[in-house]
Every structure is written in C-alpha cells, then in structure tokens.
Amino acid sequence: MSATGGALTLMDNLPALQVAVPLIAAPICTFLRFRNGAWAFALLVSAAVFWMSWLLLQQVLADGVISYHMGGWPPPIGIEYRVDRVNAFVILIVAMISLITLPFAKATVEREVPADKHHLFYAAWLLCITGLLGIAITGDAFNVFVFLEISSLSSYVLIAAGRDPRALTASFQYLILGTLGATFILIGVGLLYIMTGTLNMMDLADRIPAIAHTAPVRAAAGFLTVGIALKAALFPAHFWLPNGYAFSPNAVSVLLSATATKVSIYLLLRFELTVFGDVDAVGDFSFANLLLPFAVAAFVLGSVSAIFQSDVKRLLAYSSVAQIGYMIAGLGLGSVDGVTAGIVHLFNHALMKAALFMAAGAVFMRAGGVQLANFAGMGRRMPLTMFAFVLAGLSLIGVPLTVGFVSKWYLVLAALQTGPGGYVIAGLILASSLMAVIYVWRVVEVAYLRDPEPDAPRHEAPLSVLAPMWLLVVACFWFGIDSSFTVGIARDAAIQLMGPGQ
C-alpha cells in the first residue's frame, strides 16, 4: 500500500501525523506555564499518538506495508516513511509507554523537577517521543540520524532535569558517548551514500548485494553497527546507562528504560537484516553473528553487576543491560525463532521494566530514596507497591505465565537449534535467570523480612502512580498467558526481516 503527500484522508496521512503531531506540540508546550497545563497537554498528545499508532498497526496487519511519500516525491528520490509489521510494533510500544507513564509522571515530576521548569520538561518529553517515533517510521538512512539526534538531545535534557546534581554528570556522560555513537552512524551513512548514491533503506538493500565485498561497504556496516550498539547500550558500550537511569527523574527512568534502547535495537535489526544482510564482516560471519558474544557477555555480566548494587534503580539499570543482551542474542542467533524472541522481548521488557521503575519511583516518593535501606518494611507500609514489584520481578526472572517466560522460551529454543554451542548459550540464559532471582530477592527480602525504620512512611503511593503501575503488571501476565498477539506479530516481523526461507 502506498500514499502520497497529496492524500486527503486522515488514514492516508497517519505516518506523517505520527511524527508531526508531537513535533508541533512540543513548542506549544513551552507556553503552557499554568499548573498542570503542560502535563495535561502532553497527556492529550500522547493519547492521540497512541491512537494513531494502533490504527497504523491495524492497517499494516490488514493491508500490508505502507509506503508514504513525503511531498509527493516517490522513493528513492524523495523521503519515504515506510511502515511494516516490525516498526509498527515498535511505534506502538513507544506510544503506549508514553501514554501510560504520563499519569505516573504527574505526581513524581511535581516532587523532582522545579515547578518553573515543568513546561520545558514536558516539551522535551514530546521531542523525545518525536525522535523515537521518527527513527522507527522513516525509511531514509539520513533521517534516522536526524531523528536520533532529536531523541538524544531531548533525553540529555530529561535526565538532567531533576534536582539530583549527579544527574548532570550522568547526562554529560550520556552526551559524550551518544555523540560518539551518532558520529559513527553518520560516517556509516555517508559511506553508504558514496557507494550507492541513495539514502533510502530499501533501495540500499537492493544495491548493496552487488558491492557487499567492497571495503567501504564493510566499513559502513562496521561504523553503523558500533554506533547503534553505543546507542543501545550493548556491553561493553553500556557505561552511560546505569547512571542515566539511576540519577534521572523517576518518570524519565521509566520512559527511557522502556523505549529508547528498544528503538535502537529495532534500528540494529533493520540495518543488520535488511540493509546489510549480504555483507560479511569476517569470512562467512555477518556483523549480526559477531554481536552474539557481546550479547552473551551482556546478560551474564549485567546480571552479576545487578546483584551487587545497593541502589535499586542502579540494580534495575544493570538488569536492563542484561535484558538488552537477550534481545541482541536473538539477532545474533540468526534464526526466525531467535529474531522472534528479540522482537517480542522489546514489548515484554518494556512492560516489566516500566512497572519495576514505577515501583521504585513510588518508594522514592514516600521514603525519599531508592537505596535498599529505604525499602525496609515497605511490604507492610506500601503493600500494593511492593506486591506490584514482586509480580513484575517474577516476570523479569522468567516465571511461567509471565511475559518474561515467553521471551526466554523462544530464545532458548533458538539457541538449542544452533548445535552444541547453542547448549552453552541456553545454559547461560538459564544461569542469568537464576541470577535475576538473587537480585530481585534482595529487594523482596528487605521489603518483607526487615523491620521498617521508625520514620518510614505509613501510607501508599497515590492512585496516579498505582494505576499505571498495576496496569503494566496485569499486562505482564495477560500477554504471558495469551501471547498470540505479541508473538504472532513478532514472528511475522522476523520472517519479513529474514525471508520465509530462514
């Protein structure tokens, strides 16, 4: 299916509106300086963005790929927004998390961000969503870089927006590594343009096989792989992530942990499987295959690091490093089941990690911190919050009937299909799950088996915090018990990326 810029119906222009609406709304947000005005406007915009993302997904499922030609110029001459099952799923994740997180943000931002900065905070929030949606929807390689910078620059602002002075250092560290990653990506895109004369990703996929053996194309693949891996926080390029998540405002931790790295991993999937599918890094090994050892190191060492953290947000951040490893491992295994596991884990991890960071944010609101000591006795003082943490933690471990189990099941199946080496990978996946038991239990043990401090809070988090948290927890079990929707889309997307013969 295709649409041109001259189409008149709303449905035909959804791809453009998906990005244009939050982009236009962001500067408007800066003028809404009255109490809760910027928040309410951002919530309204996020609801519209989610509605459009759902319509786009339904349209793609019913009619196939959407090719939207900006300004009426057909690709590869003009810029194309291309929506298929892969990025429609990612767009839905970003829009859904933004909408669910904003009610949580209302209470937490009021406590953590100065009141005279709220309008700027929500403007940066909408710009971040714009960039993430743009990365996912564009079919133009240079536009990927542009939207990547929009999301990155706004993320730096969001991380540094809180009152914690350590957030400035975390934001600066993210800026340095993010700039390095963006530079690598831009060099890679430039090399591809020199060699092919096009920036359209589908056109690149058609032209590259004939020149896949050349040094500039291999160099471009290397630069893009390393640059995107930096943005995705793949081990050992993950150093920006723990501080970025730990010291940023709680609503920002929720948003970024559930969306930013997911979009980067989508980008890695798109380039490695669509654009560079015929490019070998060394011998018969593709760049995707070479990522597998780093992915395995990520979910093993990330889990080990999480065990030794005393700050619960840093614990969850190192857990995210491990979960990113699972997603990349699916890509590195090079099978439909592996890529299915990676894609479905984009959605599943967004649900459970957002719920866990919300629970940590709720404790922060009442106890003033997220050290393990702040969680002492919270199982009795904040029972709804801590029970939500326990249930989301079970999903993180991969207990049956949760979304975490679905992801790991498909990943283990894919590993076992690869031969003797796959048995080692499957064993390490199970070992990292056991390590997840340890670091989740550390929080549970403190919350339920230790006595609270005398001045510990005696009341639960507000409804605006509990409602989105529990919505995500219920979703962790709903899509764990009935995974037909998520796994169905992920498998179709994997087949589309790899080809039906894989």
C-alpha positions as CSV (number, residue, x, y, z in Angstrom):
1,M,0.0,0.0,0.0
2,S,1.3,3.5,-0.7
3,A,0.1,7.0,-0.1
4,T,1.3,10.3,-1.4
5,G,1.6,13.7,0.3
6,G,-1.4,14.9,-1.5
7,A,-3.8,12.4,0.0
8,L,-6.7,13.9,1.8
9,T,-7.9,11.3,4.2
10,L,-6.7,11.1,7.8
11,M,-5.8,7.4,7.5
12,D,-3.6,8.0,4.4
13,N,-1.7,10.7,6.3
14,L,-1.2,8.7,9.6
15,P,2.5,8.1,9.0
16,A,3.3,11.8,8.7
17,L,0.9,12.7,11.5
18,Q,2.5,10.2,13.8
19,V,5.7,12.3,13.9
20,A,4.2,15.8,13.1
21,V,1.7,15.9,16.0
22,P,4.2,15.5,18.9
23,L,6.8,17.6,17.0
24,I,4.4,20.6,16.6
25,A,3.0,20.0,20.1
26,A,6.5,20.3,21.8
27,P,7.0,24.1,21.2
28,I,3.3,24.7,22.1
29,C,4.0,23.0,25.5
30,T,6.6,25.7,26.4
31,F,3.8,28.3,26.5
32,L,1.6,26.3,28.9
33,R,3.1,27.6,32.2
34,F,0.0,27.4,34.4
35,R,-0.3,24.5,36.8
36,N,-0.6,21.1,35.2
37,G,-1.2,22.7,31.8
38,A,1.9,21.3,30.1
39,W,1.3,17.9,31.7
40,A,-2.4,17.7,30.5
41,F,-1.4,18.8,27.0
42,A,1.4,16.2,26.8
43,L,-1.1,13.5,28.0
44,L,-3.6,14.6,25.4
45,V,-0.9,14.5,22.6
46,S,0.3,11.1,23.8
47,A,-3.2,9.7,23.7
48,A,-3.5,10.9,20.1
49,V,-0.1,9.4,19.2
50,F,-1.1,6.1,20.7
51,W,-4.5,6.1,18.9
52,M,-2.6,6.7,15.6
53,S,-0.1,4.0,16.3
54,W,-2.9,1.5,17.0
55,L,-4.6,2.5,13.7
56,L,-1.3,2.1,11.8
57,L,-0.7,-1.3,13.2
58,Q,-4.2,-2.5,12.3
59,Q,-3.8,-1.0,8.8
60,V,-0.5,-2.8,8.3
61,L,-1.9,-6.1,9.6
62,A,-4.8,-5.8,7.3
63,D,-3.3,-4.3,4.1
64,G,0.5,-4.9,4.3
65,V,3.3,-2.4,4.1
66,I,2.5,1.3,4.0
67,S,4.8,3.5,1.9
68,Y,4.2,7.2,2.5
69,H,5.9,9.6,0.1
70,M,6.8,12.9,1.7
71,G,5.8,15.9,-0.5
72,G,4.6,13.6,-3.3
73,W,8.2,12.6,-4.3
74,P,8.4,8.9,-4.9
75,P,11.3,7.0,-3.3
76,P,14.2,6.7,-3.7
77,I,14.3,10.3,-4.9
78,G,12.1,11.6,-2.1
79,I,11.9,10.8,1.6
80,E,9.8,7.8,2.4
81,Y,8.1,6.8,5.6
82,R,7.7,3.1,5.5
83,V,5.6,1.1,8.0
84,D,5.6,-2.6,8.2
85,R,5.0,-5.1,10.9
86,V,8.4,-4.6,12.5
87,N,8.3,-0.9,13.1
88,A,4.5,-0.6,13.5
89,F,5.1,-2.8,16.6
90,V,7.9,-0.6,17.8
91,I,5.9,2.6,17.2
92,L,3.1,1.1,19.3
93,I,5.5,0.3,22.2
94,V,6.8,3.9,22.3
95,A,3.3,5.5,22.1
96,M,1.9,3.1,24.7
97,I,4.7,3.7,27.2
98,S,4.4,7.4,26.9
99,L,0.7,7.4,27.5
100,I,0.9,5.0,30.5
101,T,3.8,6.8,32.0
102,L,2.4,10.4,32.0
103,P,-0.1,9.8,34.8
104,F,2.7,8.4,36.9
105,A,4.8,11.4,35.9
106,K,2.3,14.0,37.2
107,A,3.0,13.1,40.9
108,T,6.7,12.3,40.6
109,V,7.7,15.3,38.4
110,E,6.0,17.7,40.8
111,R,8.3,16.4,43.5
112,E,11.5,16.0,41.5
113,V,11.5,18.9,38.9
114,P,11.3,22.6,39.9
115,A,7.8,23.9,39.2
116,D,9.1,26.7,36.9
117,K,10.7,24.0,34.6
118,H,7.6,21.8,34.1
119,H,6.6,23.3,30.8
120,L,10.2,22.7,29.5
121,F,10.3,19.2,30.9
122,Y,7.1,18.1,29.0
123,A,8.3,19.9,25.8
124,A,11.5,17.8,26.0
125,W,9.3,14.7,26.7
126,L,7.3,15.3,23.5
127,L,10.5,15.9,21.5
128,C,12.0,12.7,22.8
129,I,8.8,10.8,21.7
130,T,9.0,12.6,18.3
131,G,12.6,11.4,17.8
132,L,11.9,7.8,18.8
133,L,8.8,7.6,16.6
134,G,10.7,9.2,13.7
135,I,13.6,6.7,14.0
136,A,11.1,3.8,13.8
137,I,9.0,5.1,10.9
138,T,11.4,6.6,8.5
139,G,12.7,4.7,5.5
140,D,15.6,7.1,4.9
141,A,19.0,6.5,6.5
142,F,19.9,10.1,6.9
143,N,16.6,10.8,8.5
144,V,17.5,8.1,11.0
145,F,20.4,10.2,12.1
146,V,18.3,13.4,12.3
147,F,15.6,11.8,14.5
148,L,18.3,10.1,16.6
149,E,19.7,13.5,17.4
150,I,16.3,14.8,18.3
151,S,15.6,12.0,20.7
152,S,19.2,12.1,22.1
153,L,19.3,15.9,22.8
154,S,15.9,15.8,24.5
155,S,17.0,12.8,26.5
156,Y,20.0,14.7,27.8
157,V,17.7,17.4,29.0
158,L,15.2,15.0,30.6
159,I,18.0,13.2,32.5
160,A,19.5,16.4,33.8
161,A,16.1,17.9,34.7
162,G,15.9,16.6,38.3
163,R,17.2,18.1,41.5
164,D,19.9,15.5,42.0
165,P,23.3,17.1,41.0
166,R,24.6,13.7,39.9
167,A,22.1,13.8,37.1
168,L,24.2,16.5,35.4
169,T,27.2,14.2,35.3
170,A,25.1,11.3,34.1
171,S,23.7,13.4,31.3
172,F,27.1,14.7,30.3
173,Q,28.4,11.1,30.2
174,Y,25.5,10.1,28.0
175,L,26.1,13.1,25.8
176,I,29.7,12.2,25.2
177,L,29.0,8.5,24.4
178,G,25.8,9.4,22.5
179,T,27.8,11.9,20.3
180,L,30.4,9.3,19.6
181,G,27.7,6.8,18.6
182,A,26.0,9.4,16.4
183,T,29.3,10.3,14.7
184,F,29.9,6.6,13.9
185,I,26.3,6.4,12.5
186,L,26.8,9.5,10.3
187,I,30.1,8.2,8.9
188,G,28.4,4.9,8.1
189,V,25.5,6.6,6.3
190,G,28.0,8.8,4.4
191,L,30.0,5.8,3.2
192,L,26.8,4.1,2.0
193,Y,25.7,7.2,0.1
194,I,29.1,7.5,-1.6
195,M,29.0,3.9,-2.7
196,T,25.3,3.7,-3.8
197,G,24.1,7.2,-4.4
198,T,20.9,6.6,-2.3
199,L,19.8,7.0,1.3
200,N,16.5,5.0,1.0
201,M,17.0,1.9,3.1
202,M,15.0,-0.4,0.8
203,D,16.9,0.9,-2.2
204,L,20.2,0.4,-0.2
205,A,19.1,-3.2,0.4
206,D,18.7,-3.7,-3.3
207,R,22.0,-2.1,-4.3
208,I,24.4,-3.3,-1.6
209,P,24.5,-7.1,-2.5
210,A,26.4,-6.2,-5.7
211,I,29.1,-4.3,-3.8
212,A,28.9,-6.2,-0.5
213,H,32.5,-7.3,-0.8
214,T,34.0,-3.8,-1.0
215,A,35.9,-2.3,1.8
216,P,33.8,0.9,2.1
217,V,30.5,-1.0,2.5
218,R,32.1,-3.2,5.1
219,A,33.5,-0.2,6.8
220,A,30.0,1.4,6.7
221,A,28.5,-1.7,8.2
222,G,31.1,-1.6,11.0
223,F,30.6,2.1,11.8
224,L,26.8,1.7,11.9
225,T,26.9,-1.5,14.0
226,V,29.2,0.1,16.6
227,G,27.3,3.4,16.6
228,I,23.9,1.8,17.1
229,A,25.4,-0.6,19.7
230,L,26.5,2.5,21.7
231,K,23.0,4.0,21.5
232,A,21.5,0.6,22.5
233,A,23.9,0.3,25.5
234,L,25.2,-3.1,24.4
235,F,28.1,-4.4,26.5
236,P,30.8,-3.1,26.7
237,A,29.3,0.2,25.4
238,H,26.8,0.3,28.3
239,F,28.6,2.7,30.7
240,W,26.2,5.6,30.2
241,L,23.1,3.6,31.1
242,P,23.4,2.8,34.8
243,N,23.9,6.4,35.9
244,G,21.5,7.7,33.3
245,Y,18.7,5.6,34.7
246,A,19.7,5.9,38.4
247,F,20.0,9.7,38.7
248,S,17.4,10.9,36.3
249,P,13.8,11.8,37.5
250,N,11.8,8.6,38.1
251,A,9.4,9.3,35.2
252,V,12.4,9.6,32.8
253,S,13.8,6.3,34.1
254,V,10.5,4.7,33.2
255,L,10.3,6.3,29.7
256,L,13.9,5.7,28.6
257,S,14.2,2.2,30.0
258,A,11.1,1.1,28.2
259,T,11.6,2.9,24.9
260,A,15.0,4.4,24.0
261,T,17.1,1.2,23.9
262,K,14.2,-0.7,22.2
263,V,14.2,1.7,19.3
264,S,18.0,1.4,19.0
265,I,17.7,-2.4,18.9
266,Y,15.0,-2.1,16.2
267,L,17.4,0.0,14.2
268,L,20.1,-2.6,14.6
269,L,17.7,-5.3,13.4
270,R,16.7,-3.2,10.4
271,F,20.2,-2.4,9.3
272,E,21.8,-5.9,10.0
273,L,19.0,-7.9,8.5
274,T,17.5,-5.6,5.8
275,V,20.4,-3.4,4.6
276,F,23.5,-5.5,5.4
277,G,22.1,-9.0,5.1
278,D,24.6,-9.9,2.4
279,V,27.7,-8.1,4.0
280,D,30.1,-10.4,5.8
281,A,32.3,-8.9,8.5
282,V,34.9,-11.7,8.6
283,G,34.8,-14.7,6.3
284,D,31.2,-16.1,6.4
285,F,30.4,-14.3,9.6
286,S,28.0,-11.3,9.4
287,F,28.1,-8.4,11.7
288,A,24.9,-9.8,13.4
289,N,26.7,-13.0,14.2
290,L,29.7,-11.1,15.6
291,L,27.3,-9.4,18.1
292,L,26.4,-12.7,19.7
293,P,29.5,-12.9,22.1
294,F,28.8,-9.4,23.3
295,A,25.1,-10.2,23.9
296,V,26.0,-13.2,25.9
297,A,28.5,-11.2,28.0
298,A,25.8,-8.6,28.5
299,F,23.2,-10.9,30.0
300,V,25.8,-12.7,32.2
301,L,27.9,-9.7,33.4
302,G,24.9,-7.4,33.6
303,S,23.1,-9.9,35.9
304,V,26.2,-10.3,38.0
305,S,26.6,-6.5,38.3
306,A,22.9,-6.1,39.3
307,I,23.4,-8.5,42.3
308,F,26.0,-6.2,43.9
309,Q,24.0,-2.9,43.7
310,S,22.6,-1.2,46.8
311,D,20.7,1.4,44.8
312,V,17.6,-0.2,43.4
313,K,17.4,2.0,40.3
314,R,21.0,1.1,39.5
315,L,20.1,-2.6,40.1
316,L,17.3,-2.3,37.6
317,A,19.6,-0.4,35.2
318,Y,22.2,-3.2,35.2
319,S,19.3,-5.6,34.8
320,S,18.4,-3.7,31.6
321,V,21.9,-4.2,30.3
322,A,21.3,-8.0,30.7
323,Q,17.9,-7.7,29.1
324,I,19.4,-5.9,26.1
325,G,21.8,-8.8,25.8
326,Y,18.8,-11.1,25.4
327,M,17.4,-9.0,22.6
328,I,20.7,-8.8,20.7
329,A,21.3,-12.5,21.2
330,G,18.1,-13.2,19.3
331,L,19.6,-11.2,16.4
332,G,23.0,-12.9,16.7
333,L,21.5,-16.4,16.6
334,G,20.4,-15.7,13.1
335,S,17.1,-17.7,13.0
336,V,13.5,-16.9,12.8
337,D,12.9,-18.1,16.4
338,G,15.9,-16.0,17.6
339,V,14.7,-12.8,15.9
340,T,11.1,-13.6,17.1
341,A,12.5,-13.8,20.7
342,G,14.3,-10.5,20.3
343,I,11.3,-8.6,18.8
344,V,8.8,-9.9,21.3
345,H,11.2,-9.1,24.2
346,L,11.2,-5.4,23.0
347,F,7.5,-5.4,24.1
348,N,7.7,-7.7,27.1
349,H,10.7,-5.9,28.6
350,A,9.1,-2.5,28.2
351,L,6.1,-3.7,30.3
352,M,8.0,-5.3,33.2
353,K,10.9,-2.8,33.4
354,A,8.5,0.2,33.3
355,A,6.5,-1.4,36.1
356,L,9.6,-2.0,38.2
357,F,10.9,1.5,37.8
358,M,7.4,2.8,38.7
359,A,7.5,0.8,41.9
360,A,10.9,2.2,42.7
361,G,9.6,5.7,42.0
362,A,6.7,5.2,44.3
363,V,9.1,4.2,47.2
364,F,11.2,7.3,46.3
365,M,8.1,9.5,46.7
366,R,7.4,8.2,50.2
367,A,10.9,7.3,51.6
368,G,13.0,10.0,49.8
369,G,15.4,7.5,48.3
370,V,15.8,4.1,46.5
371,Q,18.6,2.6,48.5
372,L,17.9,-0.9,49.7
373,A,17.6,0.5,53.2
374,N,14.7,2.7,52.0
375,F,12.8,-0.5,51.1
376,A,13.0,-1.9,54.6
377,G,9.5,-2.9,55.8
378,M,7.8,-1.5,52.7
379,G,6.0,-4.8,52.1
380,R,3.9,-3.8,55.1
381,R,3.9,0.0,54.7
382,M,3.3,0.1,50.9
383,P,1.7,-3.3,50.2
384,L,0.3,-2.5,46.8
385,T,3.5,-1.0,45.5
386,M,5.7,-3.9,46.7
387,F,3.4,-6.6,45.5
388,A,3.5,-5.0,42.1
389,F,7.3,-5.0,42.4
390,V,7.2,-8.7,43.3
391,L,5.0,-9.7,40.3
392,A,7.0,-7.6,37.8
393,G,10.1,-9.1,39.3
394,L,8.7,-12.6,38.6
395,S,8.3,-11.6,35.0
396,L,11.9,-10.3,34.9
397,I,13.1,-13.7,36.2
398,G,11.0,-15.5,33.6
399,V,8.5,-17.4,35.7
400,P,5.9,-19.3,33.6
401,L,2.6,-17.3,32.8
402,T,4.6,-14.1,32.6
403,V,5.9,-12.2,29.5
404,G,9.5,-12.8,30.6
405,F,9.0,-16.6,30.3
406,V,7.7,-16.2,26.7
407,S,10.8,-14.3,25.6
408,K,13.2,-16.6,27.2
409,W,11.4,-19.7,26.0
410,Y,11.8,-18.6,22.3
411,L,15.3,-17.5,22.9
412,V,16.3,-20.9,24.5
413,L,14.6,-22.7,21.6
414,A,16.5,-20.7,19.1
415,A,19.8,-21.4,20.9
416,L,19.2,-25.1,21.1
417,Q,18.7,-25.1,17.3
418,T,22.2,-23.9,16.6
419,G,24.0,-27.0,17.7
420,P,26.4,-27.8,20.6
421,G,27.4,-24.2,21.0
422,G,23.8,-23.3,21.5
423,Y,23.5,-25.6,24.5
424,V,26.1,-23.4,26.2
425,I,24.2,-20.2,25.3
426,A,20.9,-21.8,26.6
427,G,22.7,-22.8,29.8
428,L,24.0,-19.2,30.3
429,I,20.4,-17.8,29.7
430,L,19.1,-20.1,32.5
431,A,22.1,-19.1,34.7
432,S,21.3,-15.4,34.2
433,S,17.7,-16.1,35.1
434,L,18.9,-17.6,38.3
435,M,21.0,-14.5,39.0
436,A,17.8,-12.5,38.4
437,V,16.3,-14.4,41.3
438,I,19.1,-13.3,43.5
439,Y,18.9,-9.6,42.8
440,V,15.1,-9.5,42.8
441,W,15.1,-11.4,46.1
442,R,17.5,-8.9,47.7
443,V,14.8,-6.2,47.3
444,V,12.0,-8.6,48.3
445,E,13.9,-9.8,51.4
446,V,14.5,-6.2,52.6
447,A,10.9,-5.2,51.9
448,Y,9.1,-8.1,53.6
449,L,11.6,-9.5,56.2
450,R,13.2,-6.5,57.7
451,D,11.6,-4.1,60.1
452,P,10.8,-0.6,58.8
453,E,12.6,2.5,60.1
454,P,10.7,4.4,62.8
455,D,10.2,7.3,60.4
456,A,9.3,5.2,57.4
457,P,6.1,6.2,55.5
458,R,2.8,4.6,56.6
459,H,0.7,5.3,53.5
460,E,0.6,4.0,50.0
461,A,1.6,5.8,46.8
462,P,-1.1,8.0,45.2
463,L,-3.6,6.5,42.7
464,S,-2.0,8.2,39.7
465,V,1.2,6.2,40.5
466,L,-0.5,2.9,41.4
467,A,-2.9,2.8,38.5
468,P,-0.4,2.8,35.6
469,M,2.0,0.5,37.6
470,W,-0.7,-2.1,38.1
471,L,-1.9,-1.8,34.5
472,L,1.6,-2.8,33.4
473,V,1.7,-5.6,35.9
474,V,-1.6,-7.0,34.7
475,A,-0.3,-6.7,31.1
476,C,2.8,-8.7,32.2
477,F,0.5,-11.7,33.0
478,W,-2.1,-11.1,30.3
479,F,0.4,-11.2,27.5
480,G,2.3,-14.0,29.3
481,I,-0.8,-16.2,29.4
482,D,-2.0,-15.3,25.9
483,S,1.0,-14.4,23.8
484,S,-0.7,-14.9,20.5
485,F,-0.9,-11.2,19.7
486,T,2.7,-10.3,20.5
487,V,4.4,-13.5,19.4
488,G,2.2,-13.5,16.2
489,I,3.4,-10.1,15.2
490,A,7.0,-10.8,16.2
491,R,7.1,-14.0,14.2
492,D,5.6,-12.3,11.1
493,A,8.1,-9.5,11.6
494,A,11.0,-11.9,11.9
495,I,10.0,-13.7,8.7
496,Q,9.7,-10.4,6.9
497,L,13.2,-9.3,8.0
498,M,14.9,-12.6,7.3
499,G,12.9,-14.0,4.5
500,P,10.5,-17.0,4.6
501,G,13.3,-19.5,3.7
502,Q,15.2,-18.9,7.0
